[in-house]
Amino acid sequence: MVLLDTNTSILALISFGALMIFITLFFTRHKNITTEYFLVANRDVHWLIGAGSIAASWIWAPALFISSEVSYQLGLPGLFWFLFPNVIAVAIFIFLAPKIQERFPRGYTLPQYLGTRLQDKNIHKLYFFGYGFYQLMAVSVQLFAGSSLIFLLTGISVELSIALISFIVFTYAWLSGFESSIVTDFVGLIVIFLGLILVVPSTLHASGGLHFMLTGLGGVGGLHFDIFDPGVAFSFGLVTSISLIAGAISDQAFWQRAFAFKKNAIKPGFLTGAIFFAIVPVALSILGFIAAAPGSGILLPSGVDPSMIGVITVAHYLSPMFLLVFFFMLLSGLCSTLDSALSAFSALYAVDVGSFTVSSDLSKPRVGMIIILLLGIFVALITVHVPAFGLSQLWWIFNAVGATLVVPTILSLYWSKLTAKGALSGIVSALLVGLPLFIYGNFTNNNLLIVGSSVFIILVNLLMCWVFRQP
């Protein structure tokens, strides 16, 4: 099933790439690009530009696709339990970001801070691998979702799509690193908002209007109208809340922005970023509700991932021109997160592997970008070719890994009695016991095991940090 002309789609991809490269070159002209600039933009990021970058980098594949999927499958409670923790995950940095600047004002990465704070090489290495794994999953998720989208719309193979997306983002990220990310993210957010304004109201009108959409608020089958539906709250809400909030705290991209903001820009930047972000999943959820409405006639094609329900809905009601706008909008969101992940890992690799000094030599951070991109391509290709493994599974796994690190991270900022032994014991216990159970629970759809393992990951960290605290 091809929904867009292949040549038109390739032209759109090339145009998008050319636009982002031009924007990067324009804003970084006359700049002395040192590692300080490449990694944290000379710590001079304005709150508005930063807010746009925060929102765009958090508008990753799940926000673009799963918001429609959960609205379609789980109705209002699905949207609520996806939206609420997502917004909290961003807003929590209103408190965390000023704290890290206060404790570690010349820092670059969270593993660097933990290694210094606890004076332990093992903690430093564990955090580097944990945070590096999170960026790997972020890269692979965007490539998987982007290639799936392009294949669905154009019929272009996922392998070629992955190569095209990778080349576009890598080219402009290579030029100036973090500065490329925040500038193109801001422009990408504008593109996303324009796309929403054009596509969502048009789809709503074409489907029959607000009244028709409201009949789908219970999700497909009309079973879920209560926002606090205990079944959805237990099976989806609790795990999503833990995973999303932990995922943000374990995302170097957020800490990179925390280190890069001007001091007085942190709180307004993260607050505005949370508000900007919330608009997107709320708007896209409308597409899921329309698809779920009785009489919509919308069915997922065989073999198509359920996360593509929003795209199917737009294609069902609107002309290819609107679908092309929607495609451009989704591509902007995916690439914003992808360039943020490349930039975040470039900092991790440059700072946390070996020694680091501020200089004009950009070889090490750029090598980091190459490494994480190649690994991300490899994981994305595996995901594409493994049956019954899709976007939701990738999303769960890397947020679960993030959850194993979140407790020591927060305690390191606010609790003076944290020890390396306590942090190490908690993280290792969560990785060896909680994470395998969580992954197995997701593959077997065992909600009790999923929830129990999620709670275990948090509690075992708290317990070990308390048991091995400083006297």
Secondary structure, 3 states (H helix, E strand, C coil): CCCCCHHHHHHHHHHHHHHHHHHHHHHHCCCCCCHHHHHHHHHCECHHHHHHHHHHHHCCHHHHHHHHHHHHHHHHHHHHHHHHHHHHHHHCHHHHHHHHHHHCCCCCCHHHHHHHHHCCHHHHHHHHHHHHHHHHHHHHHHHHHHHHHHHHHHCCCHHHHHHHHHHHHHHHHHHHCHHHHHHHHHHHHHHHHHHHHHHHHHHHHHHCCHHHHHCCCCCCCCCCCCCCCHHHHHHHHHHHHHHHHHHHHCCHHHHHHHHHECHHHHHHHHHHHHHHHHHHHHHHHHHHHHHHCCCCCCCCCCCCCHHHHHHHHHHHHCCHHHHHHHHHHHHHHHHHHHHHHHHHHHHHHHHHCCCCCCCCCCHHHHHHHHHHHHHHHHHHHHHHHCCCCCHHHHHHHHHHHHHHHHHHHHHHHHCCCCCHHHHHHHHHHHHHHHHHHHHHHHHCCCHHHHHHHHHHHHHHHHHHHHHCCCC
